[in-house]
Amino acid sequence: MDIRFSVSPLPRPARAIHIRRLRRRVPVLVATAALVLLALGAPLPAAASGTVHYMSTTGSDSWSGTGTHPWRTLYASLRKLRPGDTLYVRGGTYRFSGVNYTSLAGTSTRHILISAYRTEKPVFVGSGAPADWLYFTSNAAWITLRGLTVEGGGAVYDTHGSSLIGFIGNSNHITLDHMRLYGDSTWTPGQHLVYVAESSVNDITVQYSVFDGRGCKCAGLLHFFHEPNARRINVTRNTFRNVDQGIVIWAAVSGLRITHNTFSHMRIAVRHHNSLGTVVAYNRGHSVGVGIFADSRLHLTASGNAW
């Protein structure tokens, strides 16, 4: 069967921006095991530098946040966390709506971890449109999100679009690890799973995560916009699938590395419109029409990809 793909010009989005060190030696076997886990992409436990809190569908935001008295909602929980803290989210379904912002910040020595509890599967489900799960802003920093599933709400037809996770307002040193993010077949080109904007954003890592558009027309499950854009972004070992375009770089981002990812069932895997330095290397594609569609190859380095 002859499958033809056509690439039409992508209009510039009219989106508005609201603007331990250990004191003792670790035994050799433990250290070796940790290195093996890292190599396999398995999440390591958080360092116990702060307080461990819990969140559950049966909890209450007026409780203490302990294992026996967990909190109930994410946004109330975020306001109570402090540098070094860990928030474990118990399994179950959590609803969210509207546009939600956080200025939560750890420090370089006291990171904040928000993670699924053990093997349990917490799922955040959006209702209404837009349903933006979490926007990092106002110096949010040194945070890891791990093992959480987020499913978007309905279609957004205005020019502001929608994104499940966004980075604005000098957010920095934030990691998305083993996340599962889902769009919807009704989503429009202006809707994204992750949206990166503004030159003040820096040192963001997206790794071992699944981006699934579920057949949406999204112009980038991961989208970079606003010039100049962010600095030092590492996108590695993720899966992007079931979408019109996987990653769209529509801004002067610098130090962007897109490596060892898998792209499947999409028209364009990576669209490079403009950047100040992007590396696309060692990615793999299955049922992909165009691996890299380059409006401009200036500052673009591509090698080792198999589309």
C-alpha positions as CSV (number, residue, x, y, z in Angstrom):
1,M,0.0,0.0,0.0
2,D,1.4,3.4,-1.0
3,I,1.2,5.7,2.1
4,R,1.8,9.4,1.3
5,F,2.6,12.1,3.9
6,S,2.3,15.7,3.2
7,V,3.8,18.5,5.3
8,S,1.9,21.7,5.4
9,P,3.3,24.9,7.0
10,L,2.7,25.0,10.7
11,P,1.2,28.4,11.7
12,R,3.1,30.2,14.4
13,P,1.1,29.6,17.7
14,A,-0.7,32.6,19.0
15,R,-0.4,31.4,22.5
16,A,-0.4,33.9,25.3
17,I,2.1,33.3,28.1
18,H,0.9,34.1,31.6
19,I,3.6,35.5,32.3
20,R,24.6,14.3,50.9
21,R,26.4,14.1,50.7
22,L,26.6,10.8,52.7
23,R,28.7,11.0,55.9
24,R,29.6,7.3,55.8
25,R,30.7,4.9,53.1
26,V,28.0,2.9,51.2
27,P,28.9,-0.8,51.0
28,V,30.2,-1.8,47.6
29,L,27.2,-4.1,46.8
30,V,24.7,-1.3,47.5
31,A,26.5,1.1,45.4
32,T,26.8,-1.4,42.5
33,A,23.1,-2.1,42.8
34,A,22.3,1.6,42.5
35,L,24.4,1.9,39.4
36,V,22.5,-1.1,37.8
37,L,19.2,0.5,38.6
38,L,20.2,3.7,37.0
39,A,21.4,1.9,33.9
40,L,18.0,0.1,33.6
41,G,16.1,3.3,34.1
42,A,14.6,2.2,37.4
43,P,13.6,4.9,39.9
44,L,15.7,5.2,43.0
45,P,14.2,6.0,46.4
46,A,14.3,9.6,47.5
47,A,17.0,10.7,49.9
48,A,15.5,11.0,53.4
49,S,16.5,14.6,53.9
50,G,13.1,15.9,54.8
51,T,9.7,14.7,55.9
52,V,7.8,12.0,54.1
53,H,4.1,12.8,53.4
54,Y,1.2,10.8,51.9
55,M,-1.7,11.6,49.7
56,S,-4.7,9.3,49.1
57,T,-8.2,9.4,47.5
58,T,-9.5,8.6,51.0
59,G,-7.5,11.3,52.7
60,S,-8.4,14.9,53.8
61,D,-6.4,18.1,53.3
62,S,-7.1,19.0,56.9
63,W,-5.2,16.0,58.1
64,S,-1.5,15.8,58.9
65,G,-0.3,14.0,55.7
66,T,1.0,10.9,57.5
67,G,0.5,7.4,56.2
68,T,-2.5,6.9,58.5
69,H,-3.8,10.5,57.9
70,P,-3.0,11.3,54.3
71,W,-3.9,14.4,52.4
72,R,-6.5,14.3,49.7
73,T,-5.6,16.8,46.8
74,L,-2.4,17.5,45.0
75,Y,-2.6,21.3,45.0
76,A,-3.3,21.5,48.7
77,S,-0.4,19.1,49.3
78,L,2.0,21.1,47.2
79,R,1.5,24.2,49.4
80,K,2.5,22.2,52.5
81,L,5.8,20.7,51.1
82,R,9.2,22.0,52.1
83,P,12.7,21.5,50.7
84,G,13.8,17.9,51.1
85,D,10.3,16.6,51.5
86,T,8.8,13.5,49.7
87,L,5.1,13.2,48.8
88,Y,4.0,9.7,48.1
89,V,0.7,9.5,46.1
90,R,-1.3,6.4,46.7
91,G,-3.1,4.6,43.9
92,G,-6.5,5.6,42.6
93,T,-8.2,8.2,40.4
94,Y,-7.8,12.0,41.2
95,R,-9.8,14.6,39.2
96,F,-8.5,18.0,38.2
97,S,-9.8,20.9,36.2
98,G,-8.8,24.5,35.2
99,V,-5.3,25.9,35.0
100,N,-3.1,25.1,38.0
101,Y,0.1,26.7,39.0
102,T,2.8,26.0,41.5
103,S,5.9,27.9,42.8
104,L,7.1,24.9,44.9
105,A,10.8,24.9,45.3
106,G,13.5,22.7,46.8
107,T,17.2,23.5,46.9
108,S,20.2,22.0,45.2
109,T,20.9,19.9,48.3
110,R,17.3,19.3,49.4
111,H,15.3,18.2,46.4
112,I,11.5,17.6,46.5
113,L,10.1,14.3,45.3
114,I,6.5,13.7,44.3
115,S,6.1,10.0,43.5
116,A,3.7,7.1,43.1
117,Y,3.8,5.0,46.2
118,R,5.7,1.7,45.5
119,T,3.9,-0.2,42.7
120,E,0.6,1.6,43.1
121,K,-0.8,3.6,40.1
122,P,-2.2,7.1,40.8
123,V,-4.1,8.5,37.8
124,F,-5.0,12.2,37.5
125,V,-7.9,12.7,35.1
126,G,-8.8,16.1,33.7
127,S,-12.4,17.4,33.3
128,G,-13.4,20.4,31.3
129,A,-11.3,22.4,29.0
130,P,-8.7,23.7,29.5
131,A,-7.5,21.2,32.1
132,D,-3.8,22.1,32.8
133,W,-2.6,19.7,35.5
134,L,0.5,21.6,36.6
135,Y,2.4,24.7,35.5
136,F,5.7,25.4,37.1
137,T,6.3,29.1,37.6
138,S,7.7,31.8,40.0
139,N,11.1,30.1,40.6
140,A,9.8,26.6,41.0
141,A,12.9,24.4,41.3
142,W,14.6,21.2,42.3
143,I,11.6,18.9,42.0
144,T,11.1,15.4,40.6
145,L,7.8,14.0,39.5
146,R,7.9,10.2,39.2
147,G,5.6,7.4,38.3
148,L,2.4,9.5,37.9
149,T,-0.2,9.1,35.1
150,V,-2.0,12.2,33.9
151,E,-4.9,12.2,31.4
152,G,-6.1,15.4,29.7
153,G,-9.5,17.0,29.6
154,G,-11.5,18.0,26.5
155,A,-10.7,19.9,23.3
156,V,-9.6,23.6,23.6
157,Y,-10.5,25.7,20.5
158,D,-9.2,29.2,21.5
159,T,-5.7,30.4,20.7
160,H,-4.4,30.0,24.3
161,G,-4.4,26.2,23.9
162,S,-3.7,23.9,26.8
163,S,-1.0,21.8,28.3
164,L,-0.9,19.1,31.0
165,I,2.5,20.3,32.3
166,G,4.1,23.7,31.6
167,F,7.4,25.4,32.4
168,I,7.4,29.2,32.7
169,G,8.5,31.9,35.2
170,N,12.1,30.9,35.8
171,S,11.3,27.3,36.7
172,N,14.5,25.2,36.8
173,H,16.1,21.9,37.8
174,I,12.9,19.9,37.4
175,T,12.7,16.3,36.3
176,L,9.8,14.3,34.8
177,D,10.7,10.6,35.4
178,H,8.7,7.5,34.5
179,M,5.6,9.7,33.9
180,R,2.7,8.6,31.6
181,L,0.9,11.5,29.9
182,Y,-2.2,11.1,27.7
183,G,-4.0,13.4,25.3
184,D,-7.3,12.8,23.5
185,S,-8.4,12.2,19.9
186,T,-10.4,15.4,20.0
187,W,-7.5,17.6,20.9
188,T,-6.5,20.5,18.6
189,P,-3.1,21.6,17.3
190,G,-2.7,24.1,20.2
191,Q,-2.9,21.4,22.9
192,H,0.2,19.7,24.2
193,L,1.3,17.3,26.9
194,V,4.3,19.3,27.9
195,Y,4.9,23.0,27.0
196,V,8.2,24.8,27.6
197,A,8.4,28.6,27.3
198,E,10.4,31.6,28.3
199,S,14.2,32.1,28.4
200,S,14.3,32.0,32.1
201,V,13.4,28.3,32.2
202,N,16.5,26.1,32.5
203,D,17.8,22.6,33.4
204,I,14.7,20.5,32.7
205,T,15.0,16.7,32.3
206,V,12.3,14.5,30.7
207,Q,13.2,10.8,30.9
208,Y,11.7,7.3,30.8
209,S,8.2,8.7,30.2
210,V,5.4,7.9,27.8
211,F,3.7,10.6,25.7
212,D,0.6,9.3,24.1
213,G,-1.6,11.7,22.0
214,R,-4.3,9.0,21.5
215,G,-4.7,10.2,17.9
216,C,-4.8,13.9,18.5
217,K,-3.9,16.6,16.0
218,C,-1.4,18.1,18.5
219,A,1.4,20.2,17.0
220,G,3.9,18.7,19.4
221,L,3.2,16.5,22.4
222,L,6.3,18.3,23.6
223,H,6.3,21.9,22.4
224,F,8.9,24.6,22.7
225,F,7.7,28.2,22.2
226,H,8.5,31.8,23.1
227,E,11.7,33.4,21.9
228,P,14.3,33.2,23.3
229,N,13.3,29.9,24.9
230,A,14.7,27.7,27.6
231,R,18.3,26.5,28.2
232,R,19.7,23.0,28.9
233,I,16.8,20.7,28.3
234,N,17.4,16.9,28.2
235,V,14.8,14.7,26.6
236,T,15.9,11.1,26.7
237,R,14.6,7.5,26.6
238,N,11.0,8.4,26.3
239,T,8.2,7.1,24.0
240,F,6.2,9.5,21.8
241,R,3.2,8.0,20.0
242,N,-0.2,8.4,18.3
243,V,-0.1,12.1,17.3
244,D,0.4,14.3,14.3
245,Q,3.7,15.7,15.5
246,G,5.9,14.4,18.4
247,I,8.2,17.3,19.3
248,V,7.9,20.8,17.9
249,I,10.8,23.3,18.4
250,W,9.4,26.7,17.5
251,A,11.7,28.8,19.6
252,A,15.3,29.8,20.2
253,V,16.0,27.1,22.8
254,S,19.6,26.4,23.5
255,G,21.2,23.2,24.8
256,L,18.3,21.0,23.8
257,R,19.2,17.3,23.6
258,I,16.7,14.8,22.2
259,T,18.3,11.4,22.4
260,H,17.5,7.7,22.6
261,N,13.7,8.2,22.3
262,T,11.2,6.1,20.4
263,F,8.6,7.7,18.1
264,S,5.7,5.8,16.6
265,H,2.5,6.3,14.6
266,M,2.9,10.0,13.7
267,R,3.3,12.2,10.7
268,I,6.4,14.1,12.0
269,A,8.6,12.9,14.8
270,V,10.6,16.1,15.4
271,R,9.9,19.5,13.8
272,H,12.8,22.0,14.0
273,H,11.7,25.5,13.1
274,N,14.3,27.5,15.1
275,S,16.8,27.0,17.9
276,L,20.1,28.1,19.2
277,G,21.4,24.6,19.6
278,T,19.6,21.3,19.3
279,V,20.9,17.7,19.1
280,V,18.7,14.9,17.8
281,A,20.6,11.7,18.1
282,Y,20.0,7.9,18.4
283,N,16.3,8.0,18.2
284,R,14.1,5.3,16.7
285,G,10.9,5.5,14.7
286,H,8.1,3.1,13.8
287,S,5.3,4.1,11.4
288,V,6.7,7.7,11.2
289,G,6.2,9.7,8.0
290,V,9.1,12.2,8.5
291,G,11.7,11.7,11.1
292,I,13.0,15.3,11.2
293,F,11.2,18.0,9.3
294,A,13.5,21.1,9.3
295,D,12.1,24.5,8.5
296,S,15.7,25.4,9.3
297,R,18.8,23.3,9.9
298,L,20.6,26.2,11.5
299,H,22.0,25.0,14.9
300,L,20.5,21.5,14.3
301,T,22.8,18.5,14.7
302,A,21.3,15.1,13.8
303,S,23.1,11.7,13.9
304,G,22.5,8.0,14.6
305,N,18.7,8.2,14.1
306,A,16.7,5.4,12.5
307,W,13.3,6.5,11.3
